[in-house]
Amino acid sequence: MSSIIRVTKNNQVYVYKSESYWDKEKKAPRSKMVYLGKEDAATKQIKAPGKKWYPKSSRDYGNLFLLEKISTLIGLTGILKEVFPNEWRKLITCIFFEVLEAKPLYLCSSWSEDTYINLTDKLSSQRISELLKSVGENVYARIEFLRLWSQKRRDDKFIVFDITSISSYSKFIESVEWGYNRDKERLPQINFGMVFGQPSMLPLFYNVYQGSIRDVSTLKNILKFLGHFKLSTVTFILDKGFYSSENISELKGKKLHFIIPLTFTVKQACKLIEKHREEITDVSNALRVNKQILYCVRDKISINQYRLNAYIYFNKKKSVADEERLLGKLMEAEEKVEQRHFRNREKLEKYITEHTHELKKFFVIRKVKGFFVLRRDKERIERSIKQMGYVVMLSTRSMKAQELLLLYRNKDCVEKSFDNIKNELSANRLRVHSRESMEGRLFISFISLILYSRIHNIMREKDLIKKYTIEEVMFEMKKLKIIELENGRQMLTEISKTQKELFVKLINEVPKL
């Protein structure tokens, strides 16, 4: 496949033919530039070139220019230079590769050959392994980076903390353990906790936990980071997995503000719902959150002698939909069991565990005419239906019901970031075999996520997200190349109208040589 490329320099148009081919040795696509000559402005004819005008190389440039500018503007490059004075160039190269290619780091070497990145010498797989180990061993530098980066985000008044699992094949890292795997994978894991800032919508800092540790147990550790990073004036937004009376006391004891759902396993949540069930759907309690019509009443609640604001929300439409969905699943499970004619109780229990585990609590097993069947636990089902559509939020702050719910809903930025770090940035598997290398690899992925998140935020602010994905923007920018001639001169290929518009919107600057 070939295409014609025109490069304008000092009002003179130079014409090249770009030919794509498959490099069997490197098992990757490559392109070769052939110089055709100068184009006559009047006749459009191409004059054959002299030898010195033949292209020596053609390398991707537009996407690198964009990342370099954004990284500098948000202060990432400056902090890396300060904290890792001898390794920042290698780190930036790996970070840019991860954002642009989302491939394993050992492929960075072949990528850099086709990319106009002169930050460091060629990064072989061995050099990358050495880099990961070195960064992983330097605990002080990594924490100092997180401290300096967090301080740059002082405008953030709310922070979201959440945790995810990252699976690993390693058998030699102590923190890689079996535990609750959020991706339902049959692999040991580490737990990766991350703090996200609002309104910046950027990752602030992270920590690594043993694979078997529960979410609720990680909060104390994060509070220590908050003290070290001097972020004690923010409001925590936490998921229900972090709720415990001990954590409430810990947060209140440190005089920290927070927003957290009250789980239905706590009796006070059910009491609040029953207390306000009759009045909550009064029209005076209706409110609009985005395009949804909800109902909300406020109350007070005491936990370990601490008085908190309780917001009881009710979504009538969700309540009806969830009830129908549950009953449909229960009936489907009953029918499948009846069709299999289980004569052995243990086999039925195994079948339920493997296929309808989340419904197991709603059934009892009975023997009817020689076969074991499922019968509905009416009390449990009705109790579950009564809770449908309700959410009880606790807060140390008194604020509008709409504002509080929107703040909590915005915490899905962390969940999306976890998805990005695992899928878009190719960090869903840890293919390292030492604690130090693992720490170095996660550090690179975290910084890549900062850069990726910033690009996404700018695209959303400039209303580009409806038209492009980040990958589509980078692919478009990649078409802008730097051509080096045999005589040593460098030329930038012609910038298209689309590229120019994207550069202006994203960084308010168009590249020039």
C-alpha positions as CSV (number, residue, x, y, z in Angstrom):
1,M,0.0,0.0,0.0
2,S,1.4,3.4,-1.0
3,S,0.4,7.1,-0.7
4,I,1.7,10.4,-1.9
5,I,3.0,12.9,0.7
6,R,3.7,16.6,-0.1
7,V,6.0,18.6,2.1
8,T,6.1,22.4,1.8
9,K,9.3,24.2,2.7
10,N,10.0,27.9,1.9
11,N,7.1,27.9,-0.6
12,Q,8.6,24.9,-2.4
13,V,6.6,21.6,-2.5
14,Y,8.6,18.4,-2.2
15,V,6.8,15.1,-3.2
16,Y,7.4,11.7,-1.6
17,K,5.8,8.3,-2.0
18,S,5.2,6.4,1.3
19,E,5.2,2.6,0.9
20,S,4.0,0.4,3.7
21,Y,5.4,-3.2,4.1
22,W,5.6,-5.9,6.7
23,D,9.0,-6.4,8.4
24,K,9.3,-10.2,8.8
25,E,12.3,-9.9,11.1
26,K,10.7,-7.5,13.6
27,K,7.2,-8.7,12.9
28,A,5.8,-5.3,12.7
29,P,4.5,-2.9,9.9
30,R,7.0,-0.5,8.5
31,S,7.0,2.3,5.9
32,K,9.6,3.4,3.4
33,M,9.8,6.9,1.9
34,V,10.8,7.4,-1.7
35,Y,11.6,11.0,-2.8
36,L,10.0,11.8,-6.2
37,G,11.2,15.4,-6.6
38,K,10.1,19.0,-6.5
39,E,6.6,20.0,-7.7
40,D,6.4,22.9,-10.2
41,A,3.9,25.4,-8.8
42,A,2.5,26.3,-12.2
43,T,2.5,23.0,-14.1
44,K,2.3,20.6,-11.1
45,Q,5.0,18.5,-12.8
46,I,7.6,16.8,-10.7
47,K,11.3,17.5,-11.3
48,A,13.6,14.5,-10.6
49,P,15.8,15.0,-7.5
50,G,19.4,15.1,-6.9
51,K,20.8,12.4,-4.7
52,K,21.2,14.7,-1.7
53,W,17.5,15.2,-1.6
54,Y,16.7,11.5,-1.1
55,P,15.0,10.7,2.3
56,K,17.2,8.9,4.8
57,S,14.4,8.2,7.3
58,S,10.7,9.0,8.0
59,R,9.6,8.9,11.6
60,D,6.3,9.6,13.5
61,Y,6.3,13.0,15.1
62,G,2.8,14.6,15.6
63,N,1.7,12.2,18.4
64,L,5.0,12.7,20.3
65,F,4.9,16.4,20.0
66,L,1.4,16.4,21.5
67,L,2.4,14.2,24.5
68,E,5.6,16.2,25.2
69,K,3.6,19.4,25.3
70,I,0.9,18.1,27.6
71,S,3.4,16.4,29.9
72,T,5.3,19.7,30.3
73,L,2.2,21.8,30.7
74,I,0.8,19.8,33.6
75,G,4.2,19.5,35.3
76,L,4.9,15.8,34.9
77,T,8.1,16.2,33.0
78,G,9.5,18.7,35.5
79,I,8.8,16.6,38.5
80,L,10.3,13.5,36.8
81,K,13.5,15.5,36.0
82,E,13.7,16.6,39.6
83,V,13.1,13.2,41.3
84,F,14.8,10.9,38.7
85,P,17.6,13.1,37.3
86,N,19.4,10.1,35.7
87,E,16.4,8.1,34.5
88,W,13.7,10.6,33.6
89,R,14.4,10.3,29.8
90,K,14.0,6.6,29.9
91,L,10.9,6.9,32.0
92,I,9.3,9.4,29.7
93,T,10.0,7.2,26.7
94,C,8.3,4.2,28.3
95,I,5.4,6.4,29.4
96,F,4.8,7.8,25.9
97,F,5.1,4.3,24.4
98,E,2.5,3.0,26.8
99,V,0.0,5.8,26.1
100,L,0.4,5.6,22.4
101,E,0.8,1.9,21.8
102,A,-0.7,0.1,24.9
103,K,1.6,-2.8,24.3
104,P,4.1,-4.7,26.6
105,L,7.1,-2.6,27.4
106,Y,9.6,-5.0,25.7
107,L,8.2,-3.8,22.4
108,C,9.3,-0.2,23.1
109,S,12.7,-0.7,21.3
110,S,11.2,-1.4,17.9
111,W,8.6,1.4,18.3
112,S,11.3,4.0,19.0
113,E,13.0,3.2,15.7
114,D,10.0,4.6,13.8
115,T,9.3,7.5,16.2
116,Y,11.0,10.8,16.4
117,I,11.9,10.5,20.1
118,N,15.5,11.5,21.0
119,L,15.1,11.4,24.8
120,T,17.3,8.4,25.3
121,D,19.4,5.7,23.6
122,K,17.7,2.6,22.3
123,L,15.8,0.8,25.1
124,S,16.3,-2.9,24.7
125,S,14.3,-5.4,26.8
126,Q,17.3,-5.7,29.1
127,R,17.6,-2.0,29.6
128,I,13.9,-1.8,30.4
129,S,14.2,-4.6,33.0
130,E,17.1,-2.7,34.6
131,L,15.0,0.5,34.6
132,L,12.0,-1.2,36.3
133,K,14.2,-2.7,39.0
134,S,16.0,0.6,39.6
135,V,12.8,2.6,39.9
136,G,11.2,-0.1,42.1
137,E,14.2,0.0,44.5
138,N,14.1,3.8,44.8
139,V,11.2,4.0,47.3
140,Y,12.1,7.5,48.3
141,A,12.0,8.9,44.8
142,R,8.6,7.3,44.0
143,I,7.0,8.7,47.2
144,E,8.6,12.1,46.5
145,F,7.2,12.1,43.0
146,L,3.7,11.4,44.5
147,R,4.1,14.1,47.1
148,L,5.1,16.7,44.6
149,W,2.5,15.7,42.1
150,S,-0.3,15.8,44.8
151,Q,0.8,19.3,45.9
152,K,0.3,20.5,42.3
153,R,-3.3,19.5,42.5
154,R,-4.2,21.7,45.5
155,D,-7.3,22.9,43.8
156,D,-8.9,19.5,44.4
157,K,-11.5,19.7,47.2
158,F,-12.7,16.2,46.9
159,I,-10.8,12.9,46.5
160,V,-12.0,9.5,45.6
161,F,-10.3,6.4,46.9
162,D,-10.9,2.9,45.4
163,I,-9.1,-0.3,44.9
164,T,-8.8,-2.9,42.1
165,S,-7.1,-6.3,41.5
166,I,-4.2,-6.8,39.0
167,S,-3.4,-10.4,38.3
168,S,0.1,-11.8,38.1
169,Y,1.8,-14.9,36.8
170,S,4.7,-14.5,39.3
171,K,5.3,-17.0,42.1
172,F,8.1,-15.1,43.6
173,I,6.5,-11.8,44.7
174,E,5.3,-11.9,48.4
175,S,2.4,-9.5,47.9
176,V,1.0,-11.5,45.0
177,E,-1.6,-13.6,46.8
178,W,-5.0,-15.3,46.2
179,G,-7.9,-13.1,47.1
180,Y,-11.2,-11.7,45.9
181,N,-10.4,-11.1,42.2
182,R,-12.6,-8.3,40.8
183,D,-12.1,-9.5,37.2
184,K,-13.1,-13.1,38.1
185,E,-9.8,-14.5,37.0
186,R,-8.2,-17.7,38.4
187,L,-4.9,-16.0,39.2
188,P,-3.2,-14.6,42.2
189,Q,-3.1,-10.9,42.4
190,I,-2.0,-7.7,44.0
191,N,-4.4,-5.0,45.1
192,F,-3.9,-1.5,43.6
193,G,-5.4,1.4,45.5
194,M,-5.7,4.8,43.8
195,V,-6.7,8.3,44.9
196,F,-8.4,10.5,42.3
197,G,-8.9,14.3,42.6
198,Q,-12.0,16.3,41.9
199,P,-12.4,18.6,40.0
200,S,-9.1,18.0,38.3
201,M,-10.3,14.4,37.5
202,L,-6.6,13.3,37.6
203,P,-4.9,10.5,39.6
204,L,-3.1,11.9,42.7
205,F,-1.4,8.9,44.2
206,Y,-1.5,5.2,44.6
207,N,-0.4,2.3,46.9
208,V,0.0,-1.4,46.5
209,Y,-1.5,-3.9,48.9
210,Q,-1.3,-7.7,49.3
211,G,-3.7,-9.6,47.1
212,S,-5.7,-11.0,50.0
213,I,-6.3,-7.7,51.8
214,R,-9.9,-6.5,52.1
215,D,-10.9,-3.0,50.8
216,V,-12.1,-2.0,54.3
217,S,-8.7,-2.6,55.7
218,T,-6.8,-0.3,53.3
219,L,-8.2,3.1,54.5
220,K,-5.8,3.6,57.4
221,N,-2.8,3.3,55.2
222,I,-4.2,5.9,52.8
223,L,-4.9,8.3,55.7
224,K,-1.2,8.2,56.5
225,F,-0.4,9.3,52.9
226,L,-2.8,12.1,53.3
227,G,-1.0,13.4,56.3
228,H,2.4,13.1,54.6
229,F,1.2,14.8,51.4
230,K,-0.6,17.6,53.5
231,L,-4.1,16.9,51.9
232,S,-6.0,16.9,55.2
233,T,-8.5,19.6,54.1
234,V,-10.2,17.5,51.3
235,T,-13.4,15.5,51.5
236,F,-13.1,11.7,51.0
237,I,-15.6,10.1,48.7
238,L,-15.6,6.3,49.4
239,D,-17.4,3.3,48.0
240,K,-19.5,1.1,50.3
241,G,-16.7,-1.5,50.4
242,F,-14.9,0.8,52.8
243,Y,-17.7,1.2,55.2
244,S,-17.1,0.0,58.8
245,S,-17.8,1.7,62.1
246,E,-14.1,1.6,62.8
247,N,-13.3,3.5,59.6
248,I,-16.0,6.1,60.5
249,S,-14.3,6.6,63.9
250,E,-10.9,6.8,62.2
251,L,-12.0,9.5,59.8
252,K,-13.8,11.5,62.4
253,G,-11.0,11.1,64.8
254,K,-8.7,12.8,62.2
255,K,-11.3,15.5,61.6
256,L,-11.6,14.5,58.0
257,H,-14.8,15.1,56.0
258,F,-16.3,12.2,54.0
259,I,-19.2,10.9,51.9
260,I,-19.9,7.1,52.0
261,P,-22.9,4.9,51.4
262,L,-24.4,3.0,54.3
263,T,-24.6,-0.7,53.5
264,F,-27.9,-2.6,53.9
265,T,-26.1,-5.1,56.2
266,V,-26.2,-2.3,58.8
267,K,-29.5,-2.4,60.6
268,Q,-29.7,1.4,60.8
269,A,-29.9,1.6,57.0
270,C,-33.1,-0.6,57.0
271,K,-34.5,1.4,59.9
272,L,-34.0,4.7,58.0
273,I,-35.7,3.3,54.9
274,E,-38.7,2.0,56.9
275,K,-38.9,5.3,58.9
276,H,-39.3,7.3,55.7
277,R,-40.9,4.8,53.3
278,E,-44.3,6.4,53.4
279,E,-43.2,10.1,53.1
280,I,-40.3,9.8,50.7
281,T,-42.4,9.7,47.5
282,D,-44.2,12.9,48.5
283,V,-43.9,15.3,45.5
284,S,-42.2,17.9,47.8
285,N,-39.2,15.4,48.1
286,A,-38.8,15.0,44.3
287,L,-35.6,16.3,42.7
288,R,-33.8,16.0,39.3
289,V,-30.3,14.7,39.0
290,N,-29.2,15.0,35.4
291,K,-32.2,13.6,33.6
292,Q,-33.4,11.3,36.4
293,I,-36.3,12.1,38.7
294,L,-35.5,10.9,42.3
295,Y,-36.8,11.4,45.8
296,C,-34.7,12.3,48.8
297,V,-35.3,13.0,52.5
298,R,-32.7,13.9,55.1
299,D,-32.1,12.6,58.6
300,K,-29.5,12.2,61.3
301,I,-27.7,9.0,62.4
302,S,-25.3,8.1,65.2
303,I,-22.3,5.8,64.6
304,N,-20.0,5.2,67.5
305,Q,-21.4,8.4,69.1
306,Y,-20.6,10.5,66.0
307,R,-23.6,12.4,64.5
308,L,-23.7,12.2,60.7
309,N,-26.0,13.5,58.0
310,A,-28.0,10.7,56.3
311,Y,-29.5,11.2,52.8
312,I,-32.1,8.6,51.8
313,Y,-32.6,8.5,48.1
314,F,-35.3,6.6,46.2
315,N,-35.4,5.8,42.5
316,K,-38.9,4.6,41.7
317,K,-38.1,3.5,38.2
318,K,-35.1,1.5,39.3
319,S,-37.0,-0.1,42.0
320,V,-39.6,-1.5,39.6
321,A,-37.0,-2.6,37.1
322,D,-34.8,-4.3,39.7
323,E,-37.8,-6.2,41.1
324,E,-38.8,-7.5,37.7
325,R,-35.2,-8.5,36.9
326,L,-34.8,-10.4,40.2
327,L,-38.1,-12.3,39.8
328,G,-37.2,-13.1,36.2
329,K,-33.8,-14.6,37.2
330,L,-35.4,-16.6,40.0
331,M,-38.0,-18.1,37.7
332,E,-35.3,-18.9,35.1
333,A,-33.2,-20.7,37.8
334,E,-36.2,-22.7,39.0
335,E,-37.0,-23.9,35.4
336,K,-33.4,-24.9,34.7
337,V,-33.2,-27.0,37.9
338,E,-36.5,-28.7,37.2
339,Q,-35.3,-29.6,33.7
340,R,-32.2,-31.4,35.0
341,H,-34.1,-33.7,37.5
342,F,-31.6,-33.7,40.3
343,R,-31.7,-36.8,42.5
344,N,-28.6,-35.8,44.5
345,R,-28.7,-32.8,46.8
346,E,-25.0,-32.2,46.6
347,K,-25.0,-32.0,42.8
348,L,-27.8,-29.4,42.9
349,E,-25.9,-27.3,45.5
350,K,-22.8,-27.5,43.3
351,Y,-24.9,-26.5,40.2
352,I,-26.4,-23.4,42.0
353,T,-23.0,-22.3,43.3
354,E,-21.4,-22.5,39.8
355,H,-24.3,-21.0,37.7
356,T,-26.5,-18.9,40.0
357,H,-24.4,-18.2,43.0
358,E,-25.8,-14.6,43.5
359,L,-29.3,-16.1,43.8
360,K,-28.5,-18.9,46.2
361,K,-29.6,-16.9,49.3
362,F,-33.1,-16.6,47.8
363,F,-33.8,-20.3,47.7
364,V,-34.3,-23.3,49.9
365,I,-33.9,-26.9,48.6
366,R,-36.8,-29.3,48.9
367,K,-37.3,-32.9,47.8
368,V,-40.5,-33.4,45.7
369,K,-41.5,-36.8,44.3
370,G,-37.9,-38.1,44.4
371,F,-36.3,-35.0,42.9
372,F,-34.6,-32.0,44.6
373,V,-36.0,-28.7,43.5
374,L,-35.7,-25.0,44.4
375,R,-38.4,-23.2,46.5
376,R,-38.4,-19.4,47.0
377,D,-37.5,-18.0,50.4
378,K,-40.3,-15.5,50.5
379,E,-39.1,-13.5,53.5
380,R,-35.6,-13.0,52.0
381,I,-37.0,-12.0,48.6
382,E,-39.5,-9.5,50.0
383,R,-36.8,-8.0,52.2
384,S,-34.5,-7.5,49.2
385,I,-37.3,-6.0,47.1
386,K,-38.1,-3.5,49.9
387,Q,-34.5,-2.2,49.6
388,M,-34.5,-1.9,45.8
389,G,-34.2,1.6,44.4
390,Y,-32.9,3.0,47.8
391,V,-29.5,4.4,48.6
392,V,-28.5,5.8,52.0
393,M,-25.6,8.2,51.9
394,L,-23.7,9.4,55.0
395,S,-21.8,12.7,55.0
396,T,-20.1,14.9,57.6
397,R,-21.0,17.8,55.4
398,S,-24.4,19.4,55.0
399,M,-25.0,20.1,51.3
400,K,-27.7,19.9,48.7
401,A,-29.0,16.4,47.9
402,Q,-28.3,16.8,44.2
403,E,-24.7,18.1,44.8
404,L,-23.9,15.2,47.1
405,L,-25.2,12.5,44.8
406,L,-23.4,14.0,41.7
407,L,-20.1,14.0,43.7
408,Y,-20.6,10.4,44.6
409,R,-21.5,9.4,41.0
410,N,-18.5,11.2,39.7
411,K,-16.4,8.6,41.6
412,D,-16.8,6.3,38.5
413,C,-13.8,8.3,37.2
414,V,-11.7,5.9,39.3
415,E,-13.4,2.8,37.9
416,K,-12.9,4.1,34.3
417,S,-9.3,4.7,35.2
418,F,-8.8,1.2,36.5
419,D,-10.3,0.0,33.2
420,N,-7.9,2.2,31.3
421,I,-4.8,1.1,33.2
422,K,-5.7,-2.5,32.7
423,N,-6.9,-2.4,29.1
424,E,-6.0,0.8,27.2
425,L,-2.5,0.9,28.9
426,S,-2.0,-2.9,28.8
427,A,-1.3,-3.4,32.5
428,N,-3.9,-6.1,33.2
429,R,-1.1,-8.6,33.8
430,L,2.1,-8.3,35.7
431,R,4.8,-10.1,33.8
432,V,7.6,-9.3,36.2
433,H,9.2,-11.6,38.8
434,S,10.4,-9.5,41.6
435,R,8.9,-7.0,44.0
436,E,11.2,-4.2,42.8
437,S,10.3,-4.7,39.1
438,M,6.6,-4.9,39.9
439,E,6.8,-1.5,41.8
440,G,8.7,0.0,38.8
441,R,6.1,-1.3,36.3
442,L,3.1,0.0,38.3
443,F,4.8,3.4,38.7
444,I,5.2,3.8,34.9
445,S,1.6,2.7,34.4
446,F,0.4,5.2,37.0
447,I,2.2,8.1,35.3
448,S,0.9,6.9,31.9
449,L,-2.6,7.0,33.4
450,I,-2.1,10.6,34.5
451,L,-1.2,11.6,31.0
452,Y,-4.0,9.6,29.4
453,S,-6.5,11.1,31.9
454,R,-5.4,14.6,31.1
455,I,-5.8,14.0,27.3
456,H,-9.3,12.6,28.0
457,N,-10.2,15.6,30.2
458,I,-9.1,18.1,27.5
459,M,-11.1,16.3,24.9
460,R,-14.1,16.4,27.1
461,E,-13.7,20.1,27.8
462,K,-13.2,20.9,24.1
463,D,-16.2,18.8,23.1
464,L,-14.0,16.4,21.1
465,I,-15.0,13.3,22.9
466,K,-18.2,12.9,20.9
467,K,-16.3,12.9,17.6
468,Y,-13.0,11.1,18.5
469,T,-11.5,8.5,20.8
470,I,-8.1,9.1,22.2
471,E,-6.8,6.3,19.9
472,E,-8.3,8.0,16.9
473,V,-6.7,11.4,17.8
474,M,-3.3,9.7,18.2
475,F,-3.6,7.9,15.0
476,E,-4.4,11.1,13.2
477,M,-1.4,12.9,14.8
478,K,0.9,10.0,14.0
479,K,0.5,10.8,10.3
480,L,2.5,13.9,10.8
481,K,6.1,12.8,10.3
482,I,9.6,14.2,10.2
483,I,11.6,13.3,7.2
484,E,15.4,13.3,7.4
485,L,17.2,13.7,4.0
486,E,20.6,12.3,3.0
487,N,22.1,15.8,3.3
488,G,21.1,16.0,6.9
489,R,18.2,18.4,6.5
490,Q,14.9,17.6,8.3
491,M,11.5,18.4,7.0
492,L,8.0,18.2,8.5
493,T,5.3,16.7,6.3
494,E,2.3,18.9,5.5
495,I,-0.1,19.5,8.4
496,S,-3.7,18.6,7.5
497,K,-6.7,20.8,8.4
498,T,-7.9,18.1,10.9
499,Q,-4.4,17.9,12.5
500,K,-4.2,21.7,12.8
501,E,-7.6,21.9,14.5
502,L,-6.8,19.1,16.9
503,F,-3.4,20.7,17.9
504,V,-5.1,24.1,18.5
505,K,-7.8,22.6,20.6
506,L,-5.6,20.3,22.6
507,I,-2.5,22.4,23.3
508,N,-3.1,25.7,21.4
509,E,0.1,25.2,19.4
510,V,0.9,23.8,16.0
511,P,4.4,22.1,15.5
512,K,7.0,23.7,13.4
513,L,10.6,22.9,12.5
